[in-house]
Structures are given as C-alpha cells and as structure tokens.
Amino acid sequence: MKMRRLVGAILAAGRGARIGSIRNEYPKALLPVANKPIIEHQVDAMRNIGIQEIFVVVGHLRDKLEAHLGDGRRLGVAIRYVVQESPEGIGHALLQLEQHVDAPFLLCLGDIFFLADDLQGFPDVVERTNAECVVAVRRDRPERIKQNFSVLVDATSGKVARVIEKPQYPVTDLKGCGIYLFNPSIFNAIHQTPKSSVRNELELTDAIQTLIDEGHSVYPLENIHWDTNVTYECDLLAANLKWLAHSGARRLVGRNARMNPGTKLIDAVIGPEAVITNPVLVQNSCVLPGARYEGTQDLICSLVYRNERVTCSRSELELPGPSRASS
C-alpha cells in the first residue's frame, strides 16, 4: 500500500526538571549535541526522508524554541507550533495535535538524541504491513530499559504484543527509543486510555497498548544505532561523545571559540563562543556554547555550561576501559 502524505511531529514542551540549572537556559530540545540542538538533528532526519511539514508542541521556554526555529525555512521545512498549556504527560502533549494532524505522522520526543542511518524504514514498514503504529526499538541493557519502556514482540507475527513503561524486571532486551510512526487512530486510543496510577499522567506507552488491545497492528523497527533520553547533564555529555565516536572525529570546535594555545583536546566538543583561559587537557568533555572555563584543573569527563562544571563517571558515559588518551 502506497503511503499517504507523511508529516512530522516533535514533542518539545517538557520542563526538564532533573537536568539541573541548565534548564533555565535551554528548553531540552535546544540542548546542543555536536554544537547543534537536539531538535535540529530530528528535523534534519525528517527532512531527509521527504517530510516537509513538522508540528512542534511547545510549552516551557517556548519563546526560545520559536525564536530559534522560526518558520522552519532555514532548515528546509515548514514548522507549525502547538501549545501544551499544562504538563500532563506525553500522551496529553500528543493529544494537542489532534485538531491539526489528519495524516500519518513521524513522531520524535524532543529530548531524545539518536544515531541512525535514516528513518525511511518507518514508512517502508507501513507500506509493507499497513501498520497503525511503528515503534523504534534497540537492544539495550536492563538498567537502561528500566528507565524507558520495554517492547515485547510476538515471535510468530512479528508484531508488538506488549509495551511496558519503566518495567521493574525487564523480560526482553528490546527498549523503545522514543521515535514512532502513527496513524491518526492514536488520538482515539489516547482518549480511551486512563491516566497512569503512578504519575497521574497520560502515558503514550499506555495508549500504544490500547491500540494493540483493540486489535490494531503495531510493529517494531530496529534501526537505531544508539539513543538516549537527555534527562541529566551526563546524558547530554554522553550524546556529544557518541556523536564524536560515530562521526570518527576526535574533536569539534565551534566558531569564535577561544582557547589558551596550550589547551589539548582529545574526544572533546567545544561550543561556539566558548572560552578556555588556561592550558588544560580537555578529554571526553564538552564545553557548551558561550560557556567560560577559567579553572586550572584538566577537564576529564566533564560538561561545562555558563560557569558550572559537572563531572560524570565513565560508566555514565558508556566509555570503555582505559582512557583513549593513554593508548
């Protein structure tokens, strides 16, 4: 079946309560990975498969998002904004699009950074199976699945049989990645889904389960190389380092960044207008745009923004064994 016009949707209304004071400067969707906001990576991925119109649900710091993205022409798409007035969960945020979207749509959660070859697999699955929903999945560790949602697939049909939000004891290694393709039927499923007992919010995973329970076809798509929900500062640093490794680069320096001539960069991202005043080693670290580091200690596994520094463990950053600087 040839698919109808496909549009894009990005949920970017969240407050980012767990990411520290950085939330006062950036809406989460504008947090930079490789000196480009997460949401721009998502827009690029959508545009690259032919999506021309993208709806962005905004809330917290919406003026900054709208000022940065504008009408989308700079990014080669048309962007429309829809406001979520109160934070009542991801399902509620998605429901704000009901009056605006009447076609199949590719959805990204605005705080998800992912690495993938492309997203063409989503419409391909729909054309092949006539699915009502396609869920991006990736095989991951139990501790990561516990923080997201697990996806159980029926071995006979290949369809998703069950999705479980933040499972205490995952029984599968398939984790949902926060990227979906939906038909508009998802809106009716959200209306029929009660708020969760834990958070009293409309959970998107519960709505997907409603689709499944009503007999609609939901399929998994295993096409994501790596992903993270940027919930904490160290998630943002991990995303920057994964981008470096994926691109084969050892450093990235933004325009007008100023560094002491003795500064040494190894697996580091330095943002535009950032300043490092002393001759330090910057390794497995990221200095965000406009940040200033005046310390004399080396920056190892550190994220610097404004005048603040957060140091992360190697396990938080998924870094292997010994430092690459010593090899």
N, C-alpha and C positions, 0 to 999 in steps of 0.2 A: 504494500500500500504506500503510495507516494504521500509524504507528509505535507500538511498544510504549512502556511507561513509560521515560522518559529520566531518567537520574541525572547528577550532576556529579562530576568528579574534578579535583583540583588537586595537582600535584607540588611540594612545598614543603620538601624535605629537604636542599637544597644548602647548602654552606658559604659560598659567595661569596668564594672566595679572592682574587679580583682586585679587589675593591671597597674595599680598604684597611681601616683600623681600624674603620670603621663596621660591619663585620661582627660585631664583638664586642658591639655594642649592639642590632643588629637582625638577625633572620633576614631573608633577602632579600625574602620575601613580605610582611613587615611594613614595608618601606621606604615612606615616605609620598609619595604624589602628590596634590597639592591637599589636603594635610592628612588624607588617608585612605589606609590601607595598600593596596598593590597588590592583595593578596588580597581585600580588601573590594570593590574595583572589580569583580573577577572574580565574586565571589559575587553581587553586585547584578545583573550581566549574566546570570548563570544563572537567578536567581530571576525576572527579568523575562520569561523565556520559559517559565515554569512549572515549572522544576526545583525540587523540594522537598527532595531528599536529596543531600548532597555529601560525598564521601570526600576527606580531605586526607592525603597521605603526608608524614610529618614525620620529622625527624632532628635536624639542627643546631639548637640552641636551641628544641627542641620545646616546652619548658615555657612559653616566652614566646608562642608561637603558640597553644597550647591555652588559656593564660590569657586571651589577647585575644579569641579567637573563641568560647570556651566551647562550648556545645552547639549554637550557631547560632540559638537562638530570637530573640536580639536583632536578628539580620539577616533573620529571616523564613524560615529554613530549618532542617533538621536536619543537623548536621555530625558525621561519624564520623572517627576518626583511625586511621591505619595507619602503623606504624613501619618505616622502612627502616634497618636496623641498621648497614649499611656502605655507603659511597658507591661504587656500581659502575656508574654511568651512568643515563641517563634511562629506558632500556628496563628496567633492573633495578628502578628505582623503580616503574615502572608495573606490573611483574610482581607487586609486593606486593599489588596489588588483586585478583589472580586469584581468591582464595577468598572475596572479598566482593562482587564485582560480576558479576551474571549478566544484565544488561540493557544496551542501548545506552547509551553514556555520552559526555558532552561533556567534553573534557579541556583544561585550561589548564596551561601551565608556570608555576609560581608566581612567577617573576621576569620575566614578560612583562607590560608595560603596553601596552594597546591602546586605540584610539579607534574605535568602530563604532556605527552606528545601533542595531543589536541583533544577536542571534545566532540569530534564528529561521530564517535561511537554512540552518543545518546540518540540523535535522530536515526542513525542506522538501526539501532535495536527496535525503535518504534516502527520503522518501515518494515522490518522483518517479522515482528511479532504482534503488532497492533497493541502494544502495552499502553496501559493508562498511566504508568509511572515507571521511571528507570532511576535506580539508586546507585550512585558511585560507591564502590567498596574497595577496600585494600586489606591485605592480610597484615596483621599487626600483633603486638604483644598484648597479653591480658590486661596489664595496667593501663595501657592506652585505650583499650576497648571499654574499660570500666568508666573512663572519663567521657566517652562518646556514646555510641549505640552499636549493638551487635546486630548482625544480619544473618538469619538462618535461611538456607536455600534448600528447596526440595530437590533431592538428587535425581528424581525421575523427570520432573517437568522443567527443571532449571529455573523455576520461578521463586521469588522470595516468599517464604512461608510465614516468617515472623520477624518483627523488628522489636528490639528491647532497649529502651532508653537507660543508659548508665547501669548495665547489669552488674550485680554484685559478684556473680560467679559466671563469667562468660563460658558458653559451651561451644563456641565456634571462634575461629581466628579471623573472621571477616568483620571489619569495622566499617561503619558508614562514614563517608567523608564530607558530608555537608554540601553535596552537589547533586542536583536532581533534574529530571525532565518530567514535567507534569502535563496532563490534560486538565482543562478547567474543572473536571469532575472532582478534583481535590478540594475545591471550595465547599461543595456539598458534604464531603467527608468531614471537613473541619467542623461544619455546623452540627454534625451528628456526634461529634467526639466531645465527651465531658472534659473539664479541666482536670489536670493531674492532682492526685491527693497529696503528693509531696510538696509541689511548689505552687499549687493552685493556679496553674497557667495552662494555656492551650499548647500542648506539645505536638510538634509536627510528626514525630515518630508515631504517636498515638493515632493521628489522622491517617497516616500511611497504613497502619494496622487495620483501621476501619475500612479502607479501600480493599485490603486483602480479604477481610472477613465478609465483605459484600460480594466477593467473587470476581473482583477486577484483577487484571493481570499486572503484577509488579515484577520487574526483572532487575537483577543486579548487573552492574557493568564494572569490571575490574580493569580500569585503565589509568589509575592514578599511581604515579611512582612514589610520591611522598606527599603528606599533607599534615597540617597542624591547625588546630583552633587556637588562635593567638589570644590566650586568656591571661597569661602572666608575662612579665618583662622577658623572662628567659625563653618563652616561646617565640618572641619576636627575634631574639638573637639567634635561636636555632634556625628559624626560617631564613635569615640572612646567610648563615653559614651553609645551609643546604643549597641555597641558590648558587653560592660560590662553587661548591663541590660539583653541582650538576652542570654548571657552565664551563667547568675546567679552569676557572680563574683562581688566582691566589690573593687578589686584592681588587677593590673597586674604589675609586676616589672621585667624589663629586666635584662639580665646577666650583671654583673660588674657595676650595678648602685650603687652609693654611697650616702647614706643619713645620716644626723645627727640622732643619736639614738632617739632624741625626736620628730622626724617627725611622723605625724599621717596621714594615708592615708584612705580616705573614697571616694569610687567611683572615683578612680584615676588610670591612666596609666603612668608608669614611664619607659622610654625607656632605652635600653642598654647603658652603659657608661654615663648615666645622673648623675648629681651631684646636691644635695640639701645640702647646707652648714649649715643652721640654723634650729632649732626645730620649724617648722611651720606646720600648718594644710594644707593638700592638698586635696581639696574636689571638686568633679565634674570638675576635671582638668586633663591635660595631659602635661607631660614634655617629649619632643621628644628625640630620641636617640642622645647622645652626648651633650645635652644642659646642661647649668650650671645655677642654680638659687642661688644667694647669698643674696637675699632680706630677710628682717625680717618680712614682711607682709605675712599673710596667702595667699595661692593660692586658690581662690574661683572662679569657672567658668573661669578658665584661661588656655591658651595654651602658653607654653614656648618653644622657639627654639633659638638656639645659646644663646645669652644673652638678647633676646627680650621676652616681655610678652604681650599677647593680652588678654583682659578681655571681656567676652561675657555676654549678658543678658540671663536670664533663658528662655525667650521666644525664643531666637535664638537657644537654645539648646534643646527646646521642653521638658523642665523639668517641672514637675507638682508642684503646690502649694508650701508648705514649704519644706525646705531642709530635706533630709533624715537623716542628721546628728543630727537633733533636735528631731527626733522621737524616 
